[in-house]
């Protein structure tokens, strides 16, 4: 296959910019050697008697000392740049014996594109695909080569393993896309192995990655003042070099992408246009599945073990609801790309565990962190979440001094925690002398940024999630539309959540980080060489909720508990919106607006009408955890 004019132009632009990056490296080396060169001239001049005298002697000593210091500093910077571990994406590597059809498809694609094949294939919980170089010693030895093809005439050798980059594929693609669609999407990515094999481009990329890793090393916290000073100097030098390379590196990568895209045009071009539509659809479904479905489970200490199966269900449901997705369901009859795996279930479980670590940071083992199947999700996650939030709500009411029903001479059998207690408290007049003051700010420290527990905004009818990161009550600017009693209750809930989160962090700090189940059993699991427990979670999903959102979520949970215990409602799972309340198998509607009316204006009318219509008894006690 011969390259087109556009491909040649892109490749030439990439090579020229790679040379520009390498010239920056050469200039930096020249600057480091300049004092040494001057010192050599002065020493030679003194030895030959041409540069004699006290002034020249002082200059020789001064320049020699400066040269030694500069060389030592340059050697230290070069050593750190060479040995620092470049950033790598946490992935689940697919062994060739566990996916021979997938490897065969990628190699056939590389042969058709006339480029080197990737050395390995890995999955990541993301809706993207790329090539990643992992030849650095810190990432461990590369996989042993399986075979080597003869060199392409006029081009570099084409190793089939060990030396090439790793092909990283987003796991939602593998489950949602059909085999032909995946091949079309991967074509321009695999085509990028051609420019990656060019020695100038490879050297420029190694230099850039080394500088980036060195900056990360220099940014680490150091207690020793000398270490801090040395890291500060290292950081300045590396950042200066990165700024000098920034434009050249960006244009180099743009040229590589242009050349790869031009080379891949002849491979499934028409199918690639349709496959790109599936990329956008997969991204939308994956985002909703993580924020609406997986996040509530992670907070309860459970991780859905079949997230990729779930994204297929979510996208199928989306194709039914969205008229723009008409016709997408018909393609489900074609062979899915996950059929290229020998054991897709085991691979899905490994990716699901990695997803929980990246987006939530929870441990993998122990009685409080275990997998959950989709069939068990409503009972194990939704029901427990609602009852946990309802129990927290009543504990805060106890703290505020709100009397229980039994103390108010109500009918027998209504002395337990009831929804009526919450409604009566929130709808009492603001000037009622029984109105408790807002609690003080929590005395325990708030959760740190290293392990956030955040929550998405619940959609209509969605259940709230437990364990959310509370906003500081005294800093909450979103309580202006809340009643006085509502603001007091929201502040109490925020304080209680802060205490629970701080206690959980203290308990976790004293526990050694567990090993992954895959590492212990030898099964499929996240790559150990890329694992860094101190940096997790890498990608927290949502910012902390405001006090009003926390209050709304807890009241919604209490309403759902009352509906389940007094009106026969059941917890359910909506693939796009997460936890849902079901009446006779149908999702309840109009709950969120009614709760908001109560929280913001203190008007219980819409909520009471909604409950009366569905037969919910707010005066009846509910079961809590």
N, C-alpha and C positions, 0 to 999 in steps of 0.2 A: 504494500500500500504506500503510495507516494504522497507526500504532504502537499497540501494546497498552498496557494500564495498567502492566504491569511494565516495559515499555520506557520509558515516560514517566517513571516513578519513577527508573529507573536513570540516564536522561539528565539529569534534574533534579538528582539527587545528584552526578553528575559535574560539572555546570556550577557548582553551589554550592561544591564543593571546589576547582574551578579558580579561582573568585573568591577563595577563602581563600588559595590559593597566591599569587595576584597581590597580595593585601593584604599578605602578608609582604614582597613586593618593594617595595610602596609604603611600608611602615613603614621598611624599610631606607633607602630614598631620603629619607624625612623625617628620619631620624636623621642622615644625612649632611648635610642642608641646615640642620639646626637651628643649629649654630655660625655658619653664614653669616647666618642670619636674625637671630640675636642681635647679630652684628657690625654688620649694617645698622642695627638699632635704635640701637645705641650711636653709630654714625657720624652718623646723622641727628640724634640728640639733641645731639651735640657741635656740629654745624653750626648748629643753631637756638639754641644757648646754653642749653638746658634741662638738659643733663647736663655741666656745666662743672666744672673742678677737676682737681687732679693725680690723685686717685683714679680719676676717670672716664677720664682720659687713659690711665692704666696699664691699666685694664680694656679700653679700646678696642684698644690695641696687642696685649694678650695674646689677647683673643678673636679679633681679626682674624688673627693668626698661626695660632691653632688652627684657625680656619675655613679658611684657605688650605691647611693641611696635610691637614685632613679631606677637603676637596674634591678635593685632588690624589690622596689615597689612594682615595677613592670612585671617581674617574674611572679610576684604574688598575685597580681591581677590576672596574668595569663593562666596561672595554676587554678585559680578559682573559676575562671571562665571555662577552662577545659574540664574541670572535675565537677562543677555544679550540676545538679540533676535538672534537666529541662522539664518543664511542665508537660504532663501527659494525661490524657483523658482516661479516667477509670473505666475499664471495659471488662467484658467477659469474652475471652478468647475462644474461638471455635476451633477445636482440633479437626484436622483433615479427616480423621477416621469417623468423626461424628457428623460430618456434612460433606461427604465426597461429591454429591451432586452440585452443591453450591461451589465448591472449589473448582469443579470441572467447568461450570458455567463461567466463572471469573477467568479461568485460564483460556477458555475458548474465546472469550471476549478480548483478552489481551492479545491472543494470537491474531485475531481479526484486525485489531487496531495496530498490530505490529509494534507492541511496546512490552517491556518487562512485566511479568505478572507480580502482583503483591506477594510479599513473603508470608503473610498470614491474614486471617480475617477475624474481626472481633465485632461484638455487638455493644451498643451504648444506648441508654434510655433517652434518646433524643430523635427529633425528626430531621435528620441531616445525615450526610455521608461525606467522608473525606479520607485522605491519605495521611498517615502519621508516621514519622520516622522515629523508630525506637532503637536505634543502633548505639545509643549512648551507654557506657558501662554501668551507669547507675540504674538503668532499667533491666539489668540482667542480660545474660547471653542471648543472642538471637536464636531462633529455632534452627535446628540443623537442616541444611539444604536437602531436598528430596531428590532433585534432579537438576541438571544444568543443560540448557539448550545451547546449541552453537550460536555464536555471535551473529548478529544481523550484519550483512555486508555493508560496510561503510559506517557502522554504528557501534556503540559499546556492547560489551557482553551482556547477555540476558540471563542473570541468575534467577532460578525458580524458587529460591528460599533463602532465608537468613539475611541477605544484604538489602533487600528491597523494603519499601515502606509497608506498613500494615494498613489494610483496607478496613476502615471503621464504618459500620452500617448501623443506622438507626433501627432499633428493634421494631418500632411500629411499622416501618416499611416492610419488614420481612413477614409480618402477620397479615397486614391489610392488603398489600399489593399482590398482584398476580405475578407469575414467573416472568412473563414478557415485560411487564411494567417495571419490575425490579431491574431487569437487564438493561432496559432503556435508560433508567435513572442512573445506573452505575457506569454507563458507557463513558461519559465525560470525566468521571472520577478516576476510573481505571486508566484512561488515556493520559492522566497526569503523571503516571509512572515514567513515561518517556522523558519529559524534561527533568524529572527528579533524578534520573540516572546521569545527567550531565555533570561532570566533575566540578565545574565552576558554580553551577547552581547549588549543588549539594554542599560545597564548601561555604558558600555564602549563607545558606540556611543554618548550617552548624554554628557559624559565627554568631548569627542573630540569636539563635536559641541559647547559646552559651552566655551571651550578654544578658538576655532576659532572665536566665536562671541566676546569674551572679547578682543582679539587682534584687531578686527575691532573697538571696542569702544576706545581702547587705541590709535589707529592710527588717530582718529578724531582730527581735528585742534582745539586747545584751546588757548584762548587769555590770560587767567590768568596764571601767571608763576607757582603758586602752583599746579594748575590743570595739567599743562604740565608736571611738575615733577612727580606728582602722576601717571599720565597716562604712563609716560616713565617707571617707576618702574613696573607698572602693565603689560605693554607690554613685558618687559624683563622676568618676571616670567612666563607669559603664553607662550611665545615663547620657553623658556627653557623646559617647560613641553611638549609642542607640539613636540619639537625635540626628547625628550625622548620617546614619544609615536609613532613617525612617522612610524618606521619599523613595530612595533607590529600592528598598525592600518591597514597598507597596507596589511599585511599578514592575518589579521583577515578578511578584506573584500574579499581578494582573496579566502580564505577558504569558506566564505559564498557564493560567486559566484560559486565556484566549487561544493558545495553541492547542490545548487539550480539547476545548469545545469544537474547534475547527476539525480536528482529527476525528472526533466522534460523530460528526454530522452524518456520515454515511451509514451509521449503525442505528437502525430502528428510529429514524428521525421522526416519522409520523406518529409512532407509538409514544415517543418521548413527550410530545406535546400533551397527549391525553394523560400520561403518567404524572406530569407536573401538576395537573389538577388534583390528582390523588395525594400529592405531597401537601398541598394546602389543606385538604380535607383531613388528612392524618394529623397534621399539626393542631387543627382545631379540636378534633376529638381527643387527642392525647392530653392537651392542656386541660380540657374539662374533666377528663377522667382523673387526672392527678389532683386538681384543686377541689373538685366536688365529691369524689368517691374515695380516692386513696388517702387523702389527708386526714379525714375523720378517723379512719381505721388506724393510721399510724399513731395518732394521739392516744388511742385506746390501747396501744401496745400490740396491735395486730397489723400484719402486713399482708395485703392481698397477694396470693402466690401466683396469680395468673393475670397479670396486668395486661399483657399483650392480647390475651383472649378477650379481656374486658374492652380493650380499645376497638376490637372488631365489632363487639356487640354495640358499643357506643356509636361507632360510625355507621353501622347498619341502621340503628334507630334514627340517627341524624339524617340519613338518606331518605327515611320514610317521612320525616317531619318537614324537611326543607325541600321545597319544590325545585330549587336550583340544583339539587342533587338527584333529580329524577334520572333514572337509567343506570345509576351507579350500582343498585342492588342486583341488576341482571348480570353484572360481571362476576358476582360471587360464585357463579357456577364454574368459572375457570379455575385452574389449579393455583392454589395460593403458594406464595414463595416459601412459606414455612415448611412446605412439604420437602424442600431441599435439605432439611435437617433430619437426622436419624431419630432423635429424641426431642421433638419440639417442646414437650412438656417440661423436661428437665432444664432446657435452655431458658424457657419462659420464667421458671422459678428463680433461676440464677439472676436473670436480668431484673426481675421484680424485687429481689433482695437488694441488688445494687441501687435500684431506684430509691428504695426506702432510705438507704444510707446517704445518698447524694442529696436528696431533697428534705430529709428529716433528721438524719444523724443518729437514729436509735440503734441500740445493740441488736445483735442477731440472735442471741441465745437467752435462755432464762425463762422462768414461768410467766413473766409479764411481757414477753415479746415473742409472739408465735405467729405462724402463718394462718390465714383464714381463707377458706374457699368461698366462692361467690354464693353458693347455696346457703352458707352459714352467715353471710354478711348481715342480713336484716336483724337476726337475733343477737349475734355476737358483737356487732358494732353499733347498729342504729339504736336498738333497744337499750343497750348499756349506756350509750352516749346520752340519750334523753334522760334516763333515770339518774345518771351521775350529775348532770346539770341541774335537774330538779332538786336533788338532795343538797347540792351546794346552795341553791337559791333559798331553801328553807333554813339551812344553817346560818346564812347571813341574816335572814329575818329574825332568827333567835338572838343573834348578836345585837341586832338593832332594838331588841326588846319588844318585838311585835308578838302579841299574845296569840296562842293557839286557840282553835275553836272550842276545845274542852273548857278553857278558862272563861268562855263567854256564854256559858249555859246554853249551848246548842243541843240539838237532839242527840240521843245516844247513837253511837256508831259512826259519828263524824269527828272524832277526836284526833284522827291522824292528820298527816300533811295533806292539805286540800288546795285546790286551785282558788277556791273562794277566799282563802286567807290572803293570797297574793292580790286578787282583784280588790278586795276591801282595803288593803293597805295602800294600793296605788290610787284609788279613787276617793280616799278620804280628803276632806278640805285641807288646803295648805296651812291654814291657821289652827288646825287641830292641835291641842296641847300635847297629844300623844305622839305627834310627829317627831321621830328621833333625829338628832343632828347627824350630819354626814360624818363617817368615821375618819380618823386620821389616816395619813398616808401610811403604807405598809412599812414596818420597821425592818423587814428583811430586804436584802438587795434584790433588785429586779433581775430578770433573766439576762444573761450576757448575750452578746451578739454571736458568740461562737456556736450556740446550739439553740436557735430560736424555735419557738413553738407557735406558729402563726396560723391564722384561719382565714379562709375565703369568706366573702360576703355571701350569706345563704340566699338562694333564689326563692321564689314563691313556693311555699309548702315544704321547703327543705329543712331538715333537722339541723340544729346547731351542733357543733362539735365541742367536746370537752377538752380541757387542758390548754386553752388559748392563752397566748401571751397578753396580759392586761396592759392597757395604757395607764400611765400615771394619772390618778384621779385629779390631782391638783393641776395637772397640765392639760386636761381634756377640754378642748374647745368645742366639742360636739355635743355638749349637754345643754346648750341654750334652749333647745326646743323640748326639753324634758321637764316634767313636773318636779316640784321640790322633793317629794317622796321618791320619785323615780331617780333623781340625781343622787340621793342618799343611798338608794339600793344599788345603783350602778357603781358608786364609789366603793361600797362594801364588797361587791362581787369582784371588782378589780383588785382590791387589797387581798381578798381570799385567794384569787388566782395567782397573785404574785407570791404569796406565802407557799402555796402548793408547788409552784414551779421552782422556787429557791430550795425547798426541801428535796425535791426530786434531783436537782443538780448537785446538792451536797451528798445525797446518797449515791449518785452515779460517780462523783469524784473519787470516792473511796473504793470503787470497784475496778479491778483490772479489766482492761479492754478484752472482751472475749474474742476467740478466734472464730473465723467464719466456718459454718458447717461444712462448706465445700473443702476448706483447707484441712479440716479434721478427718474427713472421710475420703478425700481424694476425688470427689465428684466435681461436676462443673460448678464453677464459682468465679467471683471477681478476681482479676489478676493480682496476685499478692505483691508483685514487684511495683505496682502502681498504687498500692493502698497506703493511705495516710490518715490514720484515725484523728489526728489533731486538727485536720483541716475540714472535717465534716460537721455539719452539712455544707456542701459547697454552694448549693443553689436553693436557699429558702424560698418557698413559693409565694408567700403573701406578707404584707406588712402587718404590724399589730393592729388589732381592732380598737375602735374607740369605746368609751364607756357605754354609750348608748347602744352600740352594736352588741356589746356583751350582754347588756340587760335584755335587749330584744331576743337574743338567742336563748337565754335562760327561760324567759317567759314562754317562748315558743316550745321549748322542751317540756315545760310543765303542762301546757295545753295538750301536747301530744301524749303525755303520760295519762292525763285525765281521759283523753279520747280512747286510749287503749284499755283502760281499766273500767270505764263506765259505759262505753258505747260500742265496744267490740271492734275498734279499729286495730289495724296491724301495722307493724313497721315494714317498710319496703325499700327497694333500691331502684332508683331511676338512673339509667346509664349516663345520662347527660347532666342531671341536676343533683345526683347523690341521694342521701337519705330522704325518704318520703313517707308521708302518712297515708295509709290506704283504707278506704271504706268499701267493703265488698269488692276488693280488687281494683278499685278505681282511685286515682290519686286525688287527695283533697285539694280544693282550690280556695283562694281568697283568704288563707290564714294569715299570710304576712301583712297585708294591708290592715287587717283588724288588729293585730298585735301592735303595729306601728301607731295606730290611732290611740291605743291605750297608753303607750309609752310617751308619746309626744304631747298629747293633749289631756291625758287622764280620762278619756271618754271610753267606758267599757261597752257602750251600746253596740257597735258593730261586732265586737267579739262575742258578746252574749247572744246576739241574734244568730251568729254563725253556729255557736254551740247548741242553741235551742233547736235549730234546724236539723242538726245531726244527732240530737239526743244525748249530748254530753252533759254530765251532772257535775258542776264545779264544786258542790258541797260534799261530794263523796271523797273519802281518802284514797290516795294512790300509793302504789308500791314503789319504794325507792331502793337504791343500792346502798 
